[in-house]
Amino acid sequence: MTRQEIFQQIQQKASFLCVGLDTDIQKIPQHLLKAADPIFEFNKQIIDATADVAVAYKPNIAFYESLGAKGWESLHKTLEYIPKNIFTVADAKRGDIGNTSALYARAFFDTMDFNSITVAPYMGVDSVSPFLEFEGKWVILLALTSNQGSQDFQTLTASDGRPYFHHVLEKSQTWGTPDNLMYVVGATRGEKIAEVRSLAPEHFFLVPGVGAQGGSLEDVAKFGMNEQCGLLVNSSRGIIYADSSENFAKTARMEAQKLQEEMKKLLDHYL
Amino acid sequence: MTRQEIFQQIQQKASFLCVGLDTDIQKIPQHLLKAADPIFEFNKQIIDATADVAVAYKPNIAFYESLGAKGWESLHKTLEYIPKNIFTVADAKRGDIGNTSALYARAFFDTMDFNSITVAPYMGVDSVSPFLEFEGKWVILLALTSNQGSQDFQTLTASDGRPYFHHVLEKSQTWGTPDNLMYVVGATRGEKIAEVRSLAPEHFFLVPGVGAQGGSLEDVAKFGMNEQCGLLVNSSRGIIYADSSENFAKTARMEAQKLQEEMKKLLDHYL
């Protein structure tokens, strides 16, 4: 999927919402446990309920992997069920030496047909490049995350006085372009998003941490939006677990729509 | 498995060899493709042929994941087949926010029964700690790798004049101990191994990059060995793909034994 296609979808739906499919067998509504594949059944109903307001779906791979071969099958089915015009993110945070990253790329881009994958930068160029070689596919590189541990290494000051994540942003732009490389940018503080935006003006950011993890959507838009929106804002728990009754899909839709309406206002204001 | 148990095995076998199970359907001997599960059949024969000279097996998870649900099953069967007194490493390089890392820990330590997993440090404490909470299990944290991209960020100089990987070594020792935390340390240069050893005197190192990836076993022992050996040296391709004929297991054994004999000499010399 091209950058232009992502932007078109954002305009059509007046939304930059990514729905995180962190589907946990212990958290889904009881009545679904009777289904042949409860995880897929849950995802299917969430997708049906939100596909007109979401521009991206992001299955968190750990949730599927923790169920072994069965989880892997639920993931495959989920991915096949997502409408082809909606952007898909494998939130896998992979990264290994070249020939191993190439295998992960094959797994997520060929065996499955994800549009993008989140990648960790620590092992450098040959851990990232194999993912960039796939035409029409995207790397979403960890730059600045919003979890507690992000303060341990990401913000460490380098000898040139700049934090480490600046170097990740700068160096990685010699590997990929705004047409095949996005960044994960945490949403806890607006000024941090502005800082990343100044270093990567054209790139799309995948922003977790709005909603349950704190972080204001208004700040994200104010400090992070560029001419093509440049934002995919994720919400997982706030949407998919808003209601644990048989009405879960309806409630999920309401929550997604609330975010979409707020996003519409922000798009109208800033674009 | 405890540190003492690992050391006892090293002494008993006079070996610190880890065999990497980077099992690729495109590289295994043709005649195995007739088997119901060629990947498992290959691993089974490699394990049978090397179990008395190897102290650890390290399946590279990407190779299994790239085959989807079927690969996942081959991995399960392989892990169950490895004798319980041999240390097992899930070479997965995971690392995510706390609740997601907890799920990966569940996948590799509970759903499967790996003794250890390789973890990437970029997201900091809450991405690593969930793995450390499992009694008797190990984190093997990426410190200094030997691939080309290791020069991009790992060796970047911080404001205190020390390279970034020093900070990873130092900070992570406030999270784990030599009894549940090892480090991945690349083997391309002996003096680098000495540098890491000075910062982590008691910890075990998992050393890839001996053999096919270059790096001398003698240097690794000279600069990296501690009182409990403190080394698990991995060889993958040099052993498992030494021979593509029907004799592959026999040749793999010969190659593994060659390394073990060299290791015995080094253990006799340095311990």
Interface residues (C-beta under 8 A of the other chain):
Chain A: D22 N60 A62 F63 E65 S66 L67 G68 A69 K70 W72 E73 H76 D91 K93 R94 G95 D96 I97 G98 T100 S101 L103 Y104 R106 A107 T111 M112 A120 P121 Y122 M123 G124 V125 D126 S127 V128 L142 T145 N147 Q148 G149 S150 Q151 D152 F153 Q154 L156 T157 A158 S159 G161 Y164 H167 V168 K171
Chain B: D22 N60 A62 F63 E65 S66 L67 G68 A69 K70 W72 E73 H76 D91 K93 R94 G95 D96 I97 G98 T100 S101 L103 Y104 R106 A107 T111 M112 A120 P121 Y122 M123 G124 V125 D126 S127 V128 L142 T145 N147 Q148 G149 S150 Q151 D152 F153 Q154 L156 T157 A158 S159 G161 Y164 H167 V168 K171
